[in-house]
Amino acid sequence: MIEMSRVALITGASRGIGAATALVLAAQKFRVVVNYRSSAEQADEVVKTVTAAGGEAVAIRADVTEADDVAAMVDETEQRWGGVDVIVHNALIPFDVISFADLSWEQLEGKLDRELRAAFLITKAVTPGMISRNYGRLVYLTTGLSRRPREGMITLGTAKAALDQFVRYNRTRGGATRHHREPRRAGHGRRNQGDRAVDARPGAPPRRDQPHGTPRAPRRSGQDGGVLGK
């Protein structure tokens, strides 16, 4: 039996792509943290599925836009398993489907603020430990709408474009990032199409985007929760 040593924390892991990711990583012998905000029963079901298959998992509630919640979640993980080796930042922050003509600054600002705050908080919380252990993977889910506009998706597309740039700048942090693009490109604003995962590796050399040939994430279904921390 392969010894479990690496720890993966998946935000928004109670259902959809987050839950599927937790199951895939558990099957690869990762200990998994199933983060959720309000869907405790569904998160517990993911944990039960993992443990029934012989894996290790724990469900931890945290709103990833709240600094105290994120710090407590990472601290609990460190106390339990020694640290976080892999982050899959999957939690979908709510957004309005709206035209620019009807858009208010508050709607756009709200999406931008929460999207970047969540990514910032989770990245800040785990990278010091990753660097100290000389190992880490940071994977962020984004969307093709950050590059190809679609009617009504201005809040989501703008916020995800900002997230993409946040990760690019993180390359110069003293670590590096590697972008993984999935072959699927048709997108209608749903996270089951055209999404892209961004893998940040502290201490690794910068790598160019890889449009094809990288491992596929599990196929997406629906909007993967649709609310923060699902």
N, C-alpha and C positions, 0 to 999 in steps of 0.2 A: 504493500500500500504506500502511495506517495505521501510524504509528510506535508501537512499544510503549514505554510509559513508566511506567505504573502497575504496582505489584507487589502481588500478592495471596498471602498465606500461609494455607493451609488446613490445620488440624490434623486428624489422622485421615483423611488423603486417599488412602490406598492402595487403597481400595475403597468400594463403596456410595455414599452421598450425598456423602461427601468427594471421592471420585474424580470423580463426576458434576459436582460444583461446580467442581473444577479444570478440567475440560474445557470447561464453559460459560464460565468466566472467560477461559480461554485463547482461545476462539473470539471473545471480545470484546476481544482484543488485550492482555490482561493478561499480564505475566510471572508465572508461578505457582510457588510453593514447595509441593511435595508432602511434607508432614510425615508421618512414620510412626514407630512404635516398634519393631516387629519384622518387619513384612511388607515386607522390602526388595525382593524380586522383584516383588511387585504394585505397589509404588511406582514401580519402574523401568519397568514396563509403562505406567503412567499417563504418565510423562515421555516415553516413546517415542511414545505416541499423540499427545501434544501437539506434539512436535517434527516428527513425520511430517506433521502438518497445517500446518506452518510457524510454529508458536508457540515460545515459550521456556519451559522448565521445568527445575527441579532438585529432586531428592529429598534431603531432609535428615532424618536420624534424630534424634529427640528425645523423651524422656519428658516430657510437658508438666506433670507434677507435680514435676519436678526443676528447681530454679532454675538450676543450672549448664547443664543441657541447653537450657533455653529461652533463656538468655542467649547461648549459643554459636550456636544456630540463628539468632537475630535478628542477631547479629554477622556470621555468614557471609553472610546475606542482604544486610546493609548493605555488606559488602565487595564483594559480587558486583554488586549492582544499586542501591545507594545508599540503601535503606531499605524499609520496609514501609508500603504505603498502605492495604491492606485486610486485615483478619483475618476469617476465617470459622472460629470455634472450634467444631469439629464432633466432636472426639475424645470417644468414649464411655467414661466411667469405669465399670469393672465394678461390679455391685451384686447383692445377694441378693434374690430373690423370696421373700418371707416374710411371715407374719402378725405383727401386733404381739405376740400371745401368745408367739410363739417368738423374737421379735427380741431380740438382745442389744445393749447400749449400744455395744459394740465394732463391731458391724455397721453401726449407724446412724452412729456417729462416723466410721468409716472412709470411708463414702460422702460424708458432708458435708465432711470434711476434704479429700479428694482433688478433689472437684468444685469447691469454692471455691478451693483452692490453684491448680489449673490455670488457672481464669479469672483469678485475681489475677495470677499470674506472667506470663501472656501479655499481659494488658492493661497491666501496669506496664512491660513490656519495650518495647512499641511506641508507647504514647501520647506520650512526650516527642518522638519524631521526628515524629509526625503533627502535633503542635501547632506544632513549629518550622517545618514546611513548610506549615502552615495547610490541611492536607487529611488526612482519615482516615476510615475506615469500620471499625467493629467489629461483627461479626455473630456472635451466640451462638445455638446451637441448644438449644432447651428442649422442654418437652412439656406438653400439656394436663393431664397428671397432677399438675402443680404446683398446679392449681386444682380439679380434680375427682378425688377419691380413688377408687382401685380396689383391690380385694382383692389383697394380696400386694405392692403397689407402694409401700409406705411409705418405703423407703429412697430410691428414685428420685424419687418425688414431693416428698418433703421437701427433698432436695438441690437439685432444680431450682427449687423455690419460693425457696430461699435464693439461687440464682443469679439468678433474676428480680429479687429485691430488691437484690442487689449492683449490677445494671445500673441500676436505678432511682436508687439513691444516686449512681451515677456521673454522673448528670445534673448534680449540683451540684459536680462536680469542677472546673469551669472549662470543661467542655465540655458536651455534651448527648447524650441518647440518643433514638432513635426506635424504637419497637417495631413490628415487622411481624408480623401474625398471618395465617396461611394460612387459607383458607376451610374446609379439612377439620377436622372437630372430633371425630369418633369416634376414640377411642384405647384401645388395649389394652396400654399399656406399651411398645409397639414404636415406634421412632423413625420409622417410615414413616407414622404417623398422628398427627394432632393436634400436630405440632411447631410451634414458633414461633421465628422468627429475630428477634433483637434487634440493631438497627443503631445503634451509638454514633458520633456525629460530633463530634469535638473542635471547639469553636468555633461550633457551630451552635445556633440557638435551640431550646428544648424543643418537642417535638411530641406531640400526643395519640396514643393508640393508634389504629391504623387497621385495623378488623376485616376489611374487604374492600377489593378494588380494588388491592392492592399486588402486585408481581410474584411469581409462584409460584417457589419453588425447584424444582429437578428432582425428579420423583416419587421417593419413597424405596422401597427394596426391602430386605427383611430388617431386621436390626438394625444395619446399617452398621458391621460390624466386631466389635462386641460386647466388645472389650477395649480398654484404654487405648492410644491412639496408633495404632490400626489405620487 
